[in-house]
Amino acid sequence: MNWPLIFGVSLAAGTLFTWLVRTFALKNNIVNKPNPIVPQHVKPVAYLGGLGIFLGGVTSLAILYYFELLSFPEAGAALGAAGFLILGIFDDLNVYSARKKFAIQLILAFASVAFGVKAAFTNIAAIDFLLSAFWILVLVNAANLTDVCDGLVGGLCMITFMFLAITNQEQAGFALVISGSILGFLIFNSPRASIFLGDAGSHMLGFLLAAITLLRFEHSPTLAELGSFLLVPGVMLFELAFLTVVRIQKGLAWWKGSPDHFSLRLQSAGFTRWQTDVIAWTAQVFILIVAFYTSNVGIIYQLALYLTLFAALSFSWKYLLRHEVQRRT
């Protein structure tokens, strides 16, 4: 497989389509209005970044398929990505209620699993169906909740898909195309962003991450493989857990907005958006290294790696709790 060519084509396509989508969004006033929860968001920014990634990825796949460099991905993965992208676009434009959005997410998750996006966790069909759908819902919402800082989710996903390309031979080409398309988007999304992922992008990337991790398990995973599987989303799962616990402790609904995101707390502690991104990206690299080695080393080394990771997460959790964010009025 020609890695530089595949990545280069997807990078070029992702860059081109993100630029085109940004131009279209600005001309048609499809923009994200300033949000009081996010202190640095003080002027309208173009939406539909996820559409740029999607179009870049689809175009790359078509070109690479034509020249017999890649095959198309699983039908369920392609259909699910399109479905979650469309849901996100409508939500960006109309702002659905949490209940309505979750109901549609649930339908899309079930449909994706029915079309083959699932893992053989237990080899019991009904249980594997429900666990796979649950994993899709978790990652879609984890990505969506994490997306409150320029470049953050795009960078996390690019790093993770590159890791999956290296460690998952069967899905390597697909993962490489996604990571290249994301990098093209990041040219415009890095601080200060001129286009956002929007719900369309975070929903799609969360689903694609769930799909690739699920599709690698055609047989029941070992405990070591399952541990590695759970670590892959890393920082985004940390965000989901942190927000849920903090909001519940404050008496808030976990799915409703509040300025308790780890990235906003880091900025409240004095870090810039770029520094916040680098901290999160570095943490994701560390977690992925742990994920790789825990499935390739003996039990003693696994225990040492998990203890080190637990200590790092505990320190991060306590540090973040000390830095509340003042809501802008």
C-alpha positions as CSV (number, residue, x, y, z in Angstrom):
1,M,0.0,0.0,0.0
2,N,1.4,3.4,-1.0
3,W,0.9,5.3,2.2
4,P,2.4,8.7,1.1
5,L,0.2,8.8,-2.0
6,I,-3.0,7.8,-0.2
7,F,-2.4,10.3,2.5
8,G,-1.4,13.0,0.0
9,V,-4.5,12.6,-2.1
10,S,-6.8,12.7,1.0
11,L,-5.0,15.7,2.4
12,A,-5.4,17.6,-0.9
13,A,-9.0,16.6,-1.2
14,G,-9.8,17.5,2.4
15,T,-8.1,20.9,2.1
16,L,-10.0,21.7,-1.2
17,F,-13.4,20.6,0.0
18,T,-13.1,22.3,3.4
19,W,-12.2,25.6,1.6
20,L,-15.2,25.2,-0.7
21,V,-17.6,24.4,2.1
22,R,-16.3,27.3,4.2
23,T,-16.9,29.6,1.2
24,F,-20.4,28.3,0.8
25,A,-21.2,28.5,4.5
26,L,-20.1,32.1,4.8
27,K,-22.0,33.2,1.6
28,N,-25.2,31.5,2.9
29,N,-24.8,32.6,6.6
30,I,-24.4,29.1,7.8
31,V,-22.4,30.1,10.8
32,N,-22.0,29.3,14.5
33,K,-23.1,32.3,16.5
34,P,-21.1,33.4,19.6
35,N,-21.6,31.0,22.5
36,P,-21.5,32.3,26.1
37,I,-20.3,28.8,27.3
38,V,-17.1,29.2,25.2
39,P,-15.2,32.3,26.3
40,Q,-13.1,32.7,23.1
41,H,-16.1,32.3,20.7
42,V,-16.9,36.0,20.2
43,K,-17.8,36.2,16.5
44,P,-19.6,34.0,13.9
45,V,-17.6,31.1,12.4
46,A,-18.5,29.0,9.4
47,Y,-20.1,25.6,10.0
48,L,-20.1,22.4,7.9
49,G,-16.5,21.4,8.5
50,G,-17.6,17.9,8.8
51,L,-19.1,18.1,5.3
52,G,-15.7,19.2,4.0
53,I,-14.0,16.1,5.6
54,F,-16.7,13.8,4.3
55,L,-16.5,15.1,0.7
56,G,-12.7,15.0,0.8
57,G,-12.8,11.4,2.1
58,V,-15.3,10.2,-0.5
59,T,-13.5,11.9,-3.4
60,S,-10.2,10.4,-2.2
61,L,-11.7,7.0,-2.0
62,A,-13.2,7.3,-5.5
63,I,-9.8,8.4,-7.0
64,L,-7.8,5.7,-5.2
65,Y,-10.4,3.1,-6.1
66,Y,-10.3,4.1,-9.7
67,F,-6.5,3.6,-9.7
68,E,-6.9,0.3,-7.8
69,L,-5.0,1.6,-4.8
70,L,-7.8,1.1,-2.3
71,S,-11.1,-0.8,-2.0
72,F,-14.3,0.8,-0.7
73,P,-15.0,0.5,3.1
74,E,-17.8,-1.7,4.6
75,A,-21.2,-0.5,3.4
76,G,-22.4,-0.1,6.9
77,A,-19.6,2.2,7.8
78,A,-20.2,4.4,4.7
79,L,-24.0,4.5,5.3
80,G,-23.6,5.2,9.0
81,A,-21.1,8.0,8.4
82,A,-23.5,9.6,5.9
83,G,-26.4,9.2,8.3
84,F,-24.7,10.8,11.2
85,L,-23.3,13.6,9.0
86,I,-26.8,14.4,7.8
87,L,-28.2,14.3,11.4
88,G,-25.5,16.7,12.4
89,I,-26.1,19.1,9.5
90,F,-29.8,19.3,10.4
91,D,-29.0,19.8,14.1
92,D,-26.5,22.5,13.2
93,L,-29.2,24.3,11.1
94,N,-32.2,23.7,13.4
95,V,-30.9,22.7,16.9
96,Y,-32.8,19.6,17.9
97,S,-33.8,18.9,21.4
98,A,-31.6,16.4,23.3
99,R,-34.4,13.9,23.3
100,K,-35.0,14.1,19.5
101,K,-31.3,14.0,18.7
102,F,-30.7,11.0,20.9
103,A,-33.7,9.2,19.3
104,I,-32.3,9.7,15.8
105,Q,-28.8,8.7,17.0
106,L,-30.3,5.5,18.4
107,I,-32.0,4.6,15.1
108,L,-28.8,5.3,13.1
109,A,-26.7,3.2,15.6
110,F,-29.1,0.3,15.3
111,A,-29.2,0.6,11.5
112,S,-25.4,0.7,11.3
113,V,-25.1,-2.4,13.4
114,A,-27.7,-4.2,11.3
115,F,-25.6,-3.4,8.2
116,G,-22.6,-5.0,9.7
117,V,-20.8,-2.4,11.9
118,K,-20.4,-4.6,15.0
119,A,-18.0,-6.7,17.0
120,A,-18.2,-10.2,18.3
121,F,-17.8,-9.3,21.9
122,T,-19.6,-12.4,23.3
123,N,-20.6,-14.4,20.2
124,I,-24.2,-14.0,21.4
125,A,-25.9,-12.1,18.6
126,A,-28.4,-10.0,20.6
127,I,-25.8,-9.0,23.2
128,D,-23.2,-8.1,20.6
129,F,-25.8,-6.1,18.7
130,L,-26.7,-4.0,21.7
131,L,-23.0,-3.6,22.9
132,S,-22.0,-2.4,19.4
133,A,-24.9,0.1,19.2
134,F,-24.0,1.3,22.7
135,W,-20.4,1.8,21.7
136,I,-21.4,3.9,18.6
137,L,-23.7,6.1,20.8
138,V,-20.9,6.6,23.4
139,L,-18.3,7.7,20.8
140,V,-20.6,9.9,18.8
141,N,-21.6,11.8,22.0
142,A,-18.1,11.8,23.4
143,A,-16.8,13.4,20.2
144,N,-19.7,15.9,20.2
145,L,-19.1,16.9,23.8
146,T,-15.3,17.3,23.4
147,D,-15.7,19.7,20.4
148,V,-15.5,23.1,22.2
149,C,-12.0,24.2,21.3
150,D,-10.5,25.1,17.9
151,G,-8.6,22.1,16.4
152,L,-9.1,19.8,19.4
153,V,-11.4,17.0,18.1
154,G,-9.9,17.2,14.6
155,G,-6.4,16.7,16.0
156,L,-7.5,13.9,18.4
157,C,-9.2,12.1,15.6
158,M,-6.4,12.5,13.1
159,I,-3.9,11.1,15.6
160,T,-6.2,8.2,16.5
161,F,-6.9,7.3,12.9
162,M,-3.2,7.3,12.1
163,F,-2.7,5.0,15.0
164,L,-5.4,2.7,13.7
165,A,-3.9,2.8,10.2
166,I,-0.6,1.6,11.7
167,T,-2.0,-1.1,14.0
168,N,-5.0,-2.4,12.0
169,Q,-3.9,-3.7,8.6
170,E,-7.4,-4.5,7.3
171,Q,-8.7,-1.0,7.9
172,A,-5.4,0.8,7.3
173,G,-6.3,2.4,4.0
174,F,-9.7,3.7,5.1
175,A,-8.2,5.1,8.4
176,L,-5.4,6.8,6.4
177,V,-7.9,8.5,4.1
178,I,-9.8,9.8,7.1
179,S,-6.7,11.1,8.8
180,G,-5.5,12.9,5.6
181,S,-8.9,14.5,5.1
182,I,-9.0,15.6,8.7
183,L,-5.6,17.2,8.4
184,G,-6.8,19.2,5.4
185,F,-9.7,20.4,7.5
186,L,-7.3,21.3,10.4
187,I,-5.6,23.8,8.1
188,F,-8.7,26.0,8.5
189,N,-9.8,24.7,12.0
190,S,-6.7,25.2,14.0
191,P,-6.7,28.3,16.4
192,R,-8.1,30.7,15.4
193,A,-10.6,28.6,13.5
194,S,-12.3,29.9,10.4
195,I,-14.6,26.9,10.2
196,F,-16.0,24.5,12.8
197,L,-16.7,20.8,12.7
198,G,-20.2,21.4,13.9
199,D,-22.4,18.6,15.1
200,A,-22.1,17.2,11.6
201,G,-18.4,16.7,11.9
202,S,-18.3,15.5,15.5
203,H,-21.1,13.0,14.9
204,M,-19.5,11.6,11.8
205,L,-16.0,11.3,13.2
206,G,-17.3,9.7,16.4
207,F,-19.2,7.2,14.4
208,L,-16.2,6.4,12.1
209,L,-14.0,5.9,15.1
210,A,-16.6,3.5,16.6
211,A,-16.9,1.7,13.3
212,I,-13.2,1.0,12.8
213,T,-12.7,-0.1,16.3
214,L,-15.7,-2.5,16.1
215,L,-14.8,-4.0,12.8
216,R,-11.5,-5.2,14.0
217,F,-13.1,-7.8,16.2
218,E,-14.6,-10.6,14.2
219,H,-14.0,-13.0,17.1
220,S,-14.3,-12.5,20.9
221,P,-11.4,-10.3,22.1
222,T,-9.1,-11.3,24.9
223,L,-9.1,-9.2,28.1
224,A,-5.9,-7.5,26.9
225,E,-7.5,-6.7,23.5
226,L,-10.6,-5.4,25.2
227,G,-8.6,-3.1,27.4
228,S,-6.7,-1.8,24.4
229,F,-10.1,-1.3,22.6
230,L,-11.5,0.8,25.4
231,L,-8.4,3.0,25.5
232,V,-8.4,4.0,21.9
233,P,-10.9,6.9,22.2
234,G,-8.8,8.0,25.2
235,V,-9.2,11.7,25.8
236,M,-12.7,11.9,24.4
237,L,-13.9,9.2,26.8
238,F,-12.2,11.1,29.6
239,E,-14.1,14.2,28.6
240,L,-17.4,12.3,28.6
241,A,-16.7,10.8,32.1
242,F,-15.5,14.1,33.5
243,L,-18.4,16.2,32.2
244,T,-20.9,13.6,33.4
245,V,-19.6,13.4,36.9
246,V,-19.0,17.2,37.4
247,R,-22.5,18.1,36.0
248,I,-24.3,15.5,38.2
249,Q,-22.4,16.7,41.2
250,K,-23.6,20.3,40.4
251,G,-27.1,19.1,40.1
252,L,-27.2,19.6,36.3
253,A,-28.3,17.3,33.5
254,W,-25.2,15.7,32.1
255,W,-26.3,16.4,28.5
256,K,-27.0,20.1,28.9
257,G,-24.4,22.7,28.2
258,S,-22.0,24.0,30.9
259,P,-18.5,25.4,30.8
260,D,-17.0,22.4,32.6
261,H,-15.2,20.9,29.5
262,F,-11.6,20.0,30.3
263,S,-10.4,22.2,27.4
264,L,-12.2,25.3,28.8
265,R,-10.8,24.6,32.3
266,L,-7.3,24.3,30.9
267,Q,-7.8,27.7,29.3
268,S,-9.1,29.1,32.6
269,A,-5.9,27.8,34.2
270,G,-3.9,30.1,31.8
271,F,-3.2,27.9,28.8
272,T,-3.8,29.2,25.3
273,R,-6.0,27.3,22.8
274,W,-2.8,26.0,21.0
275,Q,-1.3,24.9,24.3
276,T,-4.6,23.2,25.3
277,D,-4.6,21.3,22.0
278,V,-1.0,20.2,22.4
279,I,-1.7,19.0,25.9
280,A,-4.7,17.0,24.8
281,W,-3.0,15.6,21.7
282,T,0.0,14.6,23.7
283,A,-2.2,12.8,26.2
284,Q,-3.9,11.0,23.4
285,V,-0.6,9.8,22.0
286,F,0.4,8.5,25.5
287,I,-3.0,6.7,25.9
288,L,-2.6,5.1,22.4
289,I,0.9,3.9,23.3
290,V,-0.5,2.3,26.4
291,A,-3.3,0.8,24.3
292,F,-0.8,-0.7,21.9
293,Y,1.6,-2.2,24.5
294,T,-1.1,-3.5,26.9
295,S,-2.1,-6.0,24.1
296,N,1.5,-7.0,23.3
297,V,3.2,-7.4,26.7
298,G,2.9,-9.7,29.7
299,I,0.6,-9.2,32.7
300,I,3.2,-7.5,34.9
301,Y,4.0,-4.8,32.3
302,Q,0.2,-4.4,31.6
303,L,-0.4,-3.8,35.3
304,A,2.5,-1.2,35.4
305,L,1.1,0.6,32.3
306,Y,-2.4,0.7,33.7
307,L,-1.2,2.0,37.1
308,T,0.8,4.7,35.4
309,L,-2.2,5.7,33.3
310,F,-4.5,5.7,36.3
311,A,-2.1,8.0,38.2
312,A,-1.9,10.4,35.2
313,L,-5.7,10.5,34.9
314,S,-6.2,11.0,38.6
315,F,-3.8,13.9,38.7
316,S,-5.5,15.4,35.6
317,W,-9.0,15.1,37.1
318,K,-8.0,16.8,40.4
319,Y,-6.1,19.5,38.6
320,L,-9.1,20.3,36.3
321,L,-11.5,20.5,39.3
322,R,-9.4,23.4,40.7
323,H,-10.1,25.6,37.6
324,E,-13.8,26.6,37.2
325,V,-14.7,28.6,34.1
326,Q,-16.6,31.8,34.4
327,R,-19.6,31.9,32.0
328,R,-19.5,35.0,29.7
329,T,-22.6,37.2,29.8
